[in-house]
Amino acid sequence: MRKVAVVAIAALVLSLAAMVTSRTGLASVTAEKATGETLRRVEGEFMRAALERGSAGYMSYYAEDAVELPDGAPAIVGKDNIAKGMGFLDDKNNRLTWSAVGADVASSGDLGYTWGNYEFLSKDKDGNQRVERGKYTTVWKKQADGSWKVALDMGNKSEAMK
């Protein structure tokens, strides 16, 4: 009788786990074989988060030990340090968008990169529209929970700001 109860409880627990996994999408995240398209999709979600939630949305895609290599400035190490310089994303006069041109994932499936073009729209102190365009590279690392986080990000201007 005790064996039957243990088996029944185990079956119930496994059934509940399967239901939760299917409803949350966790199975597709962790079981998915990562490709360049995977990272393009994640990058699209990353940009939408930044556009909708500003710096908080942007930083939600960074790993704790991430490194930022800003154009013409020293490296910034650590998510908290990088976040200190991202407040400009909370200004509704600013709009940062980007589009991946290429992406790939290592055969190990836990490291990949994207590269492409960005555009940053802002207003100067007189309210005039300014545009900066450039190129970027982002290195992504798969986390233990199956999510992808930015491990390293860098960009450089393609032309002078107008």
C-alpha positions as CSV (number, residue, x, y, z in Angstrom):
1,M,0.0,0.0,0.0
2,R,2.8,2.3,0.9
3,K,4.5,1.7,-2.5
4,V,1.3,2.5,-4.3
5,A,1.0,5.8,-2.5
6,V,4.6,6.8,-3.2
7,V,4.2,5.9,-6.9
8,A,0.9,7.9,-7.0
9,I,2.6,10.9,-5.4
10,A,5.6,10.7,-7.7
11,A,3.3,10.5,-10.8
12,L,1.3,13.5,-9.5
13,V,4.5,15.6,-8.9
14,L,5.8,14.8,-12.4
15,S,2.5,15.6,-14.0
16,L,2.4,19.0,-12.2
17,A,6.0,19.7,-13.2
18,A,5.2,18.9,-16.8
19,M,2.1,21.2,-16.8
20,V,4.0,24.1,-15.2
21,T,6.9,23.6,-17.7
22,S,4.6,23.6,-20.7
23,R,2.6,26.7,-19.5
24,T,5.7,28.8,-18.7
25,G,7.6,27.9,-21.8
26,L,10.7,26.7,-19.8
27,A,10.9,23.5,-21.8
28,S,11.3,25.4,-25.1
29,V,13.9,27.7,-23.6
30,T,16.1,25.0,-22.1
31,A,15.6,22.2,-24.7
32,E,15.9,24.5,-27.7
33,K,19.1,24.0,-29.7
34,A,20.4,27.5,-29.9
35,T,21.2,29.1,-33.3
36,G,21.9,32.5,-34.7
37,E,18.1,32.9,-35.1
38,T,17.7,32.2,-31.4
39,L,20.0,35.1,-30.6
40,R,18.3,37.4,-33.1
41,R,15.0,36.7,-31.4
42,V,16.5,37.3,-28.0
43,E,18.0,40.5,-29.2
44,G,14.7,41.7,-30.5
45,E,13.2,41.1,-27.1
46,F,16.1,42.9,-25.5
47,M,15.5,46.0,-27.7
48,R,11.7,46.0,-27.0
49,A,12.5,45.8,-23.2
50,A,14.7,48.8,-23.5
51,L,12.2,50.8,-25.5
52,E,9.3,49.9,-23.2
53,R,11.1,50.1,-19.8
54,G,14.2,52.2,-20.4
55,S,17.3,51.4,-18.5
56,A,15.6,48.8,-16.3
57,G,14.5,46.8,-19.4
58,Y,17.9,47.2,-21.0
59,M,19.8,46.1,-18.0
60,S,17.5,43.1,-17.4
61,Y,19.4,41.4,-20.3
62,Y,22.9,41.8,-18.8
63,A,24.8,39.2,-16.9
64,E,26.1,40.2,-13.4
65,D,29.7,40.0,-14.7
66,A,29.1,41.7,-18.0
67,V,31.6,44.0,-19.6
68,E,30.7,47.1,-21.6
69,L,33.3,48.5,-24.1
70,P,32.1,52.0,-24.9
71,D,33.3,53.9,-27.9
72,G,36.4,56.0,-26.9
73,A,36.2,55.2,-23.2
74,P,37.6,52.6,-20.8
75,A,35.9,49.3,-20.2
76,I,33.1,49.1,-17.6
77,V,33.0,45.8,-15.7
78,G,29.9,44.5,-13.9
79,K,26.2,45.0,-14.4
80,D,25.9,47.5,-11.5
81,N,28.7,49.7,-12.9
82,I,27.2,49.5,-16.4
83,A,23.8,50.4,-15.1
84,K,25.1,53.7,-13.7
85,G,25.6,55.0,-17.2
86,M,22.3,53.9,-18.7
87,G,20.0,56.4,-17.2
88,F,19.8,58.2,-20.6
89,L,17.5,55.4,-21.7
90,D,14.9,56.7,-19.3
91,D,14.7,60.1,-21.1
92,K,11.7,60.0,-23.5
93,N,13.6,62.3,-25.9
94,N,16.1,59.5,-26.4
95,R,15.5,56.4,-28.5
96,L,18.1,53.7,-29.0
97,T,17.3,51.0,-31.7
98,W,19.4,48.4,-33.3
99,S,19.2,45.6,-35.7
100,A,21.2,42.4,-36.0
101,V,22.9,41.8,-39.3
102,G,24.6,38.6,-38.2
103,A,24.5,36.1,-35.4
104,D,26.0,32.7,-34.6
105,V,26.3,30.3,-31.7
106,A,29.2,28.1,-30.7
107,S,28.8,24.4,-31.2
108,S,28.8,24.1,-27.4
109,G,25.5,25.9,-27.5
110,D,26.3,28.2,-24.5
111,L,28.1,31.2,-26.2
112,G,27.2,33.3,-29.2
113,Y,27.3,36.7,-30.7
114,T,25.3,39.2,-32.6
115,W,26.5,42.2,-34.6
116,G,24.7,44.9,-36.5
117,N,23.8,48.5,-36.7
118,Y,22.4,50.9,-34.2
119,E,20.7,54.3,-34.3
120,F,20.5,56.7,-31.3
121,L,18.0,59.6,-31.6
122,S,18.2,62.4,-29.0
123,K,17.7,66.1,-28.6
124,D,20.3,68.7,-27.9
125,K,19.9,71.4,-25.2
126,D,18.1,73.6,-27.8
127,G,15.6,70.8,-28.7
128,N,17.1,70.0,-32.0
129,Q,17.0,66.4,-33.1
130,R,20.4,64.6,-33.1
131,V,21.2,61.3,-34.8
132,E,24.1,58.9,-34.1
133,R,24.6,55.8,-36.1
134,G,27.1,53.0,-35.6
135,K,27.9,49.4,-35.4
136,Y,27.8,47.0,-32.4
137,T,28.9,43.5,-31.3
138,T,27.3,41.7,-28.4
139,V,28.6,38.5,-27.0
140,W,25.8,36.4,-25.4
141,K,26.2,33.6,-22.7
142,K,23.6,31.1,-21.9
143,Q,22.7,31.0,-18.2
144,A,22.0,28.0,-16.0
145,D,18.2,28.8,-16.3
146,G,18.4,28.6,-20.1
147,S,18.1,32.3,-20.7
148,W,20.6,34.3,-22.7
149,K,22.4,37.3,-21.1
150,V,24.8,39.9,-22.5
151,A,28.4,39.0,-21.4
152,L,30.1,41.7,-23.5
153,D,28.8,44.6,-25.5
154,M,30.6,47.2,-27.6
155,G,29.7,49.7,-30.2
156,N,31.3,52.4,-32.3
157,K,30.1,55.3,-34.3
158,S,30.0,55.0,-38.0
159,E,29.7,58.7,-38.6
160,A,29.8,62.0,-36.6
161,M,26.6,62.8,-34.7
162,K,24.3,65.1,-36.7
